[in-house]
């Protein structure tokens, strides 16, 4: 898609996940910041396993 100003835009969630995977792979460390509504949900594209994540920050303690 173009915006009429010689710029291309990608609206694909798959491309966003691909970019996030690259950032996790290249980062010295990776931190996940998410509120409790995001945990326990499935999404169409995986970004990283928890073995790739150094820290998880959320507003409340996890259940269990």
MIBA-796527 format. One record per atom (N, C-alpha, C): residue number from 1; residue in one letter; chain; atom name; x, y, z. Coordinates in steps of 0.02 Angstrom, whole numbers, plus 50000, padded with zeros to 5 digits. Example, Ala and Ser with C-alpha at 12.3 -4.5 7.8 and 13.67 -1.06 7.14 Angstrom:
BEGIN
   num   residu   chaine   atome       X       Y       Z
     1        a        A       N   50660   49716   50390
     1        a        A      CA   50615   49775   50390
     1        a        A       C   50660   49835   50390
     2        s        A       N   50642   49888   50354
     2        s        A      CA   50684   49947   50357
     2        s        A       C   50645   50002   50394
***
This chain:
BEGIN
   num   residu   chaine   atome       X       Y       Z
     1        x        A       N   50042   49941   50000
     1        x        A      CA   50000   50000   50000
     1        x        A       C   50045   50062   50000
     2        x        A       N   50025   50113   49964
     2        x        A      CA   50062   50176   49965
     2        x        A       C   50018   50231   49993
     3        x        A       N   50050   50284   50015
     3        x        A      CA   50012   50340   50044
     3        x        A       C   50012   50401   49999
     4        x        A       N   50034   50394   49936
     4        x        A      CA   50036   50450   49890
     4        x        A       C   50096   50495   49898
     5        x        A       N   50140   50480   49945
     5        x        A      CA   50200   50521   49957
     5        x        A       C   50263   50479   49948
     6        x        A       N   50261   50432   49902
     6        x        A      CA   50319   50390   49887
     6        x        A       C   50344   50350   49946
     7        x        A       N   50297   50329   49988
     7        x        A      CA   50315   50285   50044
     7        x        A       C   50273   50221   50039
     8        x        A       N   50304   50166   50056
     8        x        A      CA   50269   50102   50058
     8        x        A       C   50254   50084   50130
     9        x        A       N   50196   50057   50141
     9        x        A      CA   50175   50037   50209
     9        x        A       C   50159   49963   50210
    10        x        A       N   50181   49929   50261
    10        x        A      CA   50166   49858   50270
    10        x        A       C   50120   49850   50329
    11        x        A       N   50061   49823   50318
    11        x        A      CA   50013   49816   50373
    11        x        A       C   50006   49743   50396
    12        x        A       N   50053   49702   50378
    12        x        A      CA   50050   49631   50393
    12        x        A       C   50074   49617   50464
    13        x        A       N   50033   49583   50502
    13        x        A      CA   50053   49562   50570
    13        x        A       C   50111   49514   50566
    14        x        A       N   50112   49474   50513
    14        x        A      CA   50167   49427   50503
    14        x        A       C   50234   49464   50497
    15        x        A       N   50235   49520   50462
    15        x        A      CA   50297   49559   50455
    15        x        A       C   50317   49590   50522
    16        x        A       N   50269   49611   50562
    16        x        A      CA   50284   49638   50628
    16        x        A       C   50315   49584   50672
    17        x        A       N   50289   49524   50669
    17        x        A      CA   50316   49468   50708
    17        x        A       C   50387   49451   50684
    18        x        A       N   50397   49453   50619
    18        x        A      CA   50463   49441   50590
    18        x        A       C   50514   49492   50616
    19        x        A       N   50494   49555   50619
    19        x        A      CA   50538   49608   50644
    19        x        A       C   50553   49597   50719
    20        x        A       N   50502   49579   50757
    20        x        A      CA   50512   49566   50829
    20        x        A       C   50559   49507   50839
    21        x        A       N   50553   49455   50799
    21        x        A      CA   50599   49397   50804
    21        x        A       C   50671   49419   50792
    22        x        A       N   50681   49461   50741
    22        x        A      CA   50748   49485   50726
    22        x        A       C   50776   49527   50783
    23        x        A       N   50734   49569   50813
    23        x        A      CA   50757   49611   50869
    23        x        A       C   50777   49568   50929
    24        x        A       N   50737   49517   50945
    24        x        A      CA   50754   49472   51001
    24        x        A       C   50820   49436   50986
    25        x        A       N   50827   49412   50925
    25        x        A      CA   50887   49374   50905
    25        x        A       C   50950   49417   50910
    26        x        A       N   50945   49481   50891
    26        x        A      CA   51004   49524   50888
    26        x        A       C   51018   49562   50953
    27        x        A       N   50970   49564   50998
    27        x        A      CA   50977   49602   51060
    27        x        A       C   51024   49567   51109
    28        x        A       N   51057   49606   51150
    28        x        A      CA   51098   49578   51203
    28        x        A       C   51056   49547   51258
    29        x        A       N   50997   49574   51269
    29        x        A      CA   50948   49546   51315
    29        x        A       C   50879   49566   51292
    30        x        A       N   50829   49528   51312
    30        x        A      CA   50760   49542   51291
    30        x        A       C   50714   49545   51351
    31        x        A       N   50673   49597   51354
    31        x        A      CA   50624   49606   51408
    31        x        A       C   50555   49609   51377
    32        x        A       N   50508   49573   51406
    32        x        A      CA   50438   49575   51384
    32        x        A       C   50400   49619   51433
    33        x        A       N   50364   49667   51406
    33        x        A      CA   50321   49711   51446
    33        x        A       C   50250   49699   51423
    34        x        A       N   50207   49673   51467
    34        x        A      CA   50138   49659   51447
    34        x        A       C   50092   49660   51507
    35        x        A       N   50030   49683   51496
    35        x        A      CA   49982   49681   51551
    35        x        A       C   49950   49612   51553
    36        x        A       N   49914   49597   51607
    36        x        A      CA   49888   49530   51618
    36        x        A       C   49839   49508   51564
    37        x        A       N   49809   49553   51526
    37        x        A      CA   49763   49533   51473
    37        x        A       C   49799   49498   51416
    38        x        A       N   49865   49505   51411
    38        x        A      CA   49903   49475   51357
    38        x        A       C   49926   49404   51372
    39        x        A       N   49928   49385   51435
    39        x        A      CA   49954   49319   51454
    39        x        A       C   49900   49266   51448
    40        x        A       N   49920   49206   51425
    40        x        A      CA   49873   49152   51417
    40        x        A       C   49834   49155   51352
    41        x        A       N   49851   49200   51308
    41        x        A      CA   49817   49208   51243
    41        x        A       C   49861   49180   51188
    42        x        A       N   49829   49152   51137
    42        x        A      CA   49866   49129   51079
    42        x        A       C   49860   49181   51024
    43        x        A       N   49914   49189   50987
    43        x        A      CA   49915   49235   50930
    43        x        A       C   49938   49196   50869
    44        x        A       N   49926   49221   50809
    44        x        A      CA   49943   49183   50749
    44        x        A       C   50018   49174   50737
    45        x        A       N   50060   49218   50765
    45        x        A      CA   50131   49216   50750
    45        x        A       C   50172   49217   50814
    46        x        A       N   50215   49166   50823
    46        x        A      CA   50260   49164   50880
    46        x        A       C   50319   49210   50868
    47        x        A       N   50342   49243   50921
    47        x        A      CA   50399   49288   50915
    47        x        A       C   50460   49255   50946
    48        x        A       N   50454   49229   51007
    48        x        A      CA   50512   49199   51041
    48        x        A       C   50487   49152   51095
    49        x        A       N   50528   49103   51112
    49        x        A      CA   50514   49061   51169
    49        x        A       C   50538   49095   51233
    50        x        A       N   50511   49074   51289
    50        x        A      CA   50532   49106   51352
    50        x        A       C   50606   49093   51367
    51        x        A       N   50637   49043   51335
    51        x        A      CA   50708   49033   51344
    51        x        A       C   50750   49089   51313
    52        x        A       N   50719   49130   51270
    52        x        A      CA   50753   49188   51239
    52        x        A       C   50741   49253   51277
    53        x        A       N   50698   49251   51328
    53        x        A      CA   50678   49312   51364
    53        x        A       C   50714   49316   51431
    54        x        A       N   50743   49373   51446
    54        x        A      CA   50780   49382   51508
    54        x        A       C   50737   49408   51565
    55        x        A       N   50684   49446   51550
    55        x        A      CA   50644   49476   51602
    55        x        A       C   50572   49486   51576
    56        x        A       N   50523   49474   51620
    56        x        A      CA   50453   49487   51604
    56        x        A       C   50427   49537   51655
    57        x        A       N   50398   49592   51631
    57        x        A      CA   50370   49644   51675
    57        x        A       C   50295   49647   51662
    58        x        A       N   50256   49643   51716
    58        x        A      CA   50183   49650   51711
    58        x        A       C   50156   49683   51773
    59        x        A       N   50094   49704   51771
    59        x        A      CA   50066   49745   51825
    59        x        A       C   50045   49705   51886
    60        x        A       N   50039   49639   51880
    60        x        A      CA   50020   49599   51938
    60        x        A       C   50054   49531   51934
    61        x        A       N   50058   49496   51991
    61        x        A      CA   50091   49431   51994
    61        x        A       C   50051   49380   51953
    62        x        A       N   50085   49332   51922
    62        x        A      CA   50050   49281   51883
    62        x        A       C   50009   49235   51929
    63        x        A       N   49956   49206   51902
    63        x        A      CA   49916   49158   51939
    63        x        A       C   49957   49095   51949
    64        x        A       N   49948   49064   52007
    64        x        A      CA   49981   49001   52021
    64        x        A       C   50047   49011   52048
***
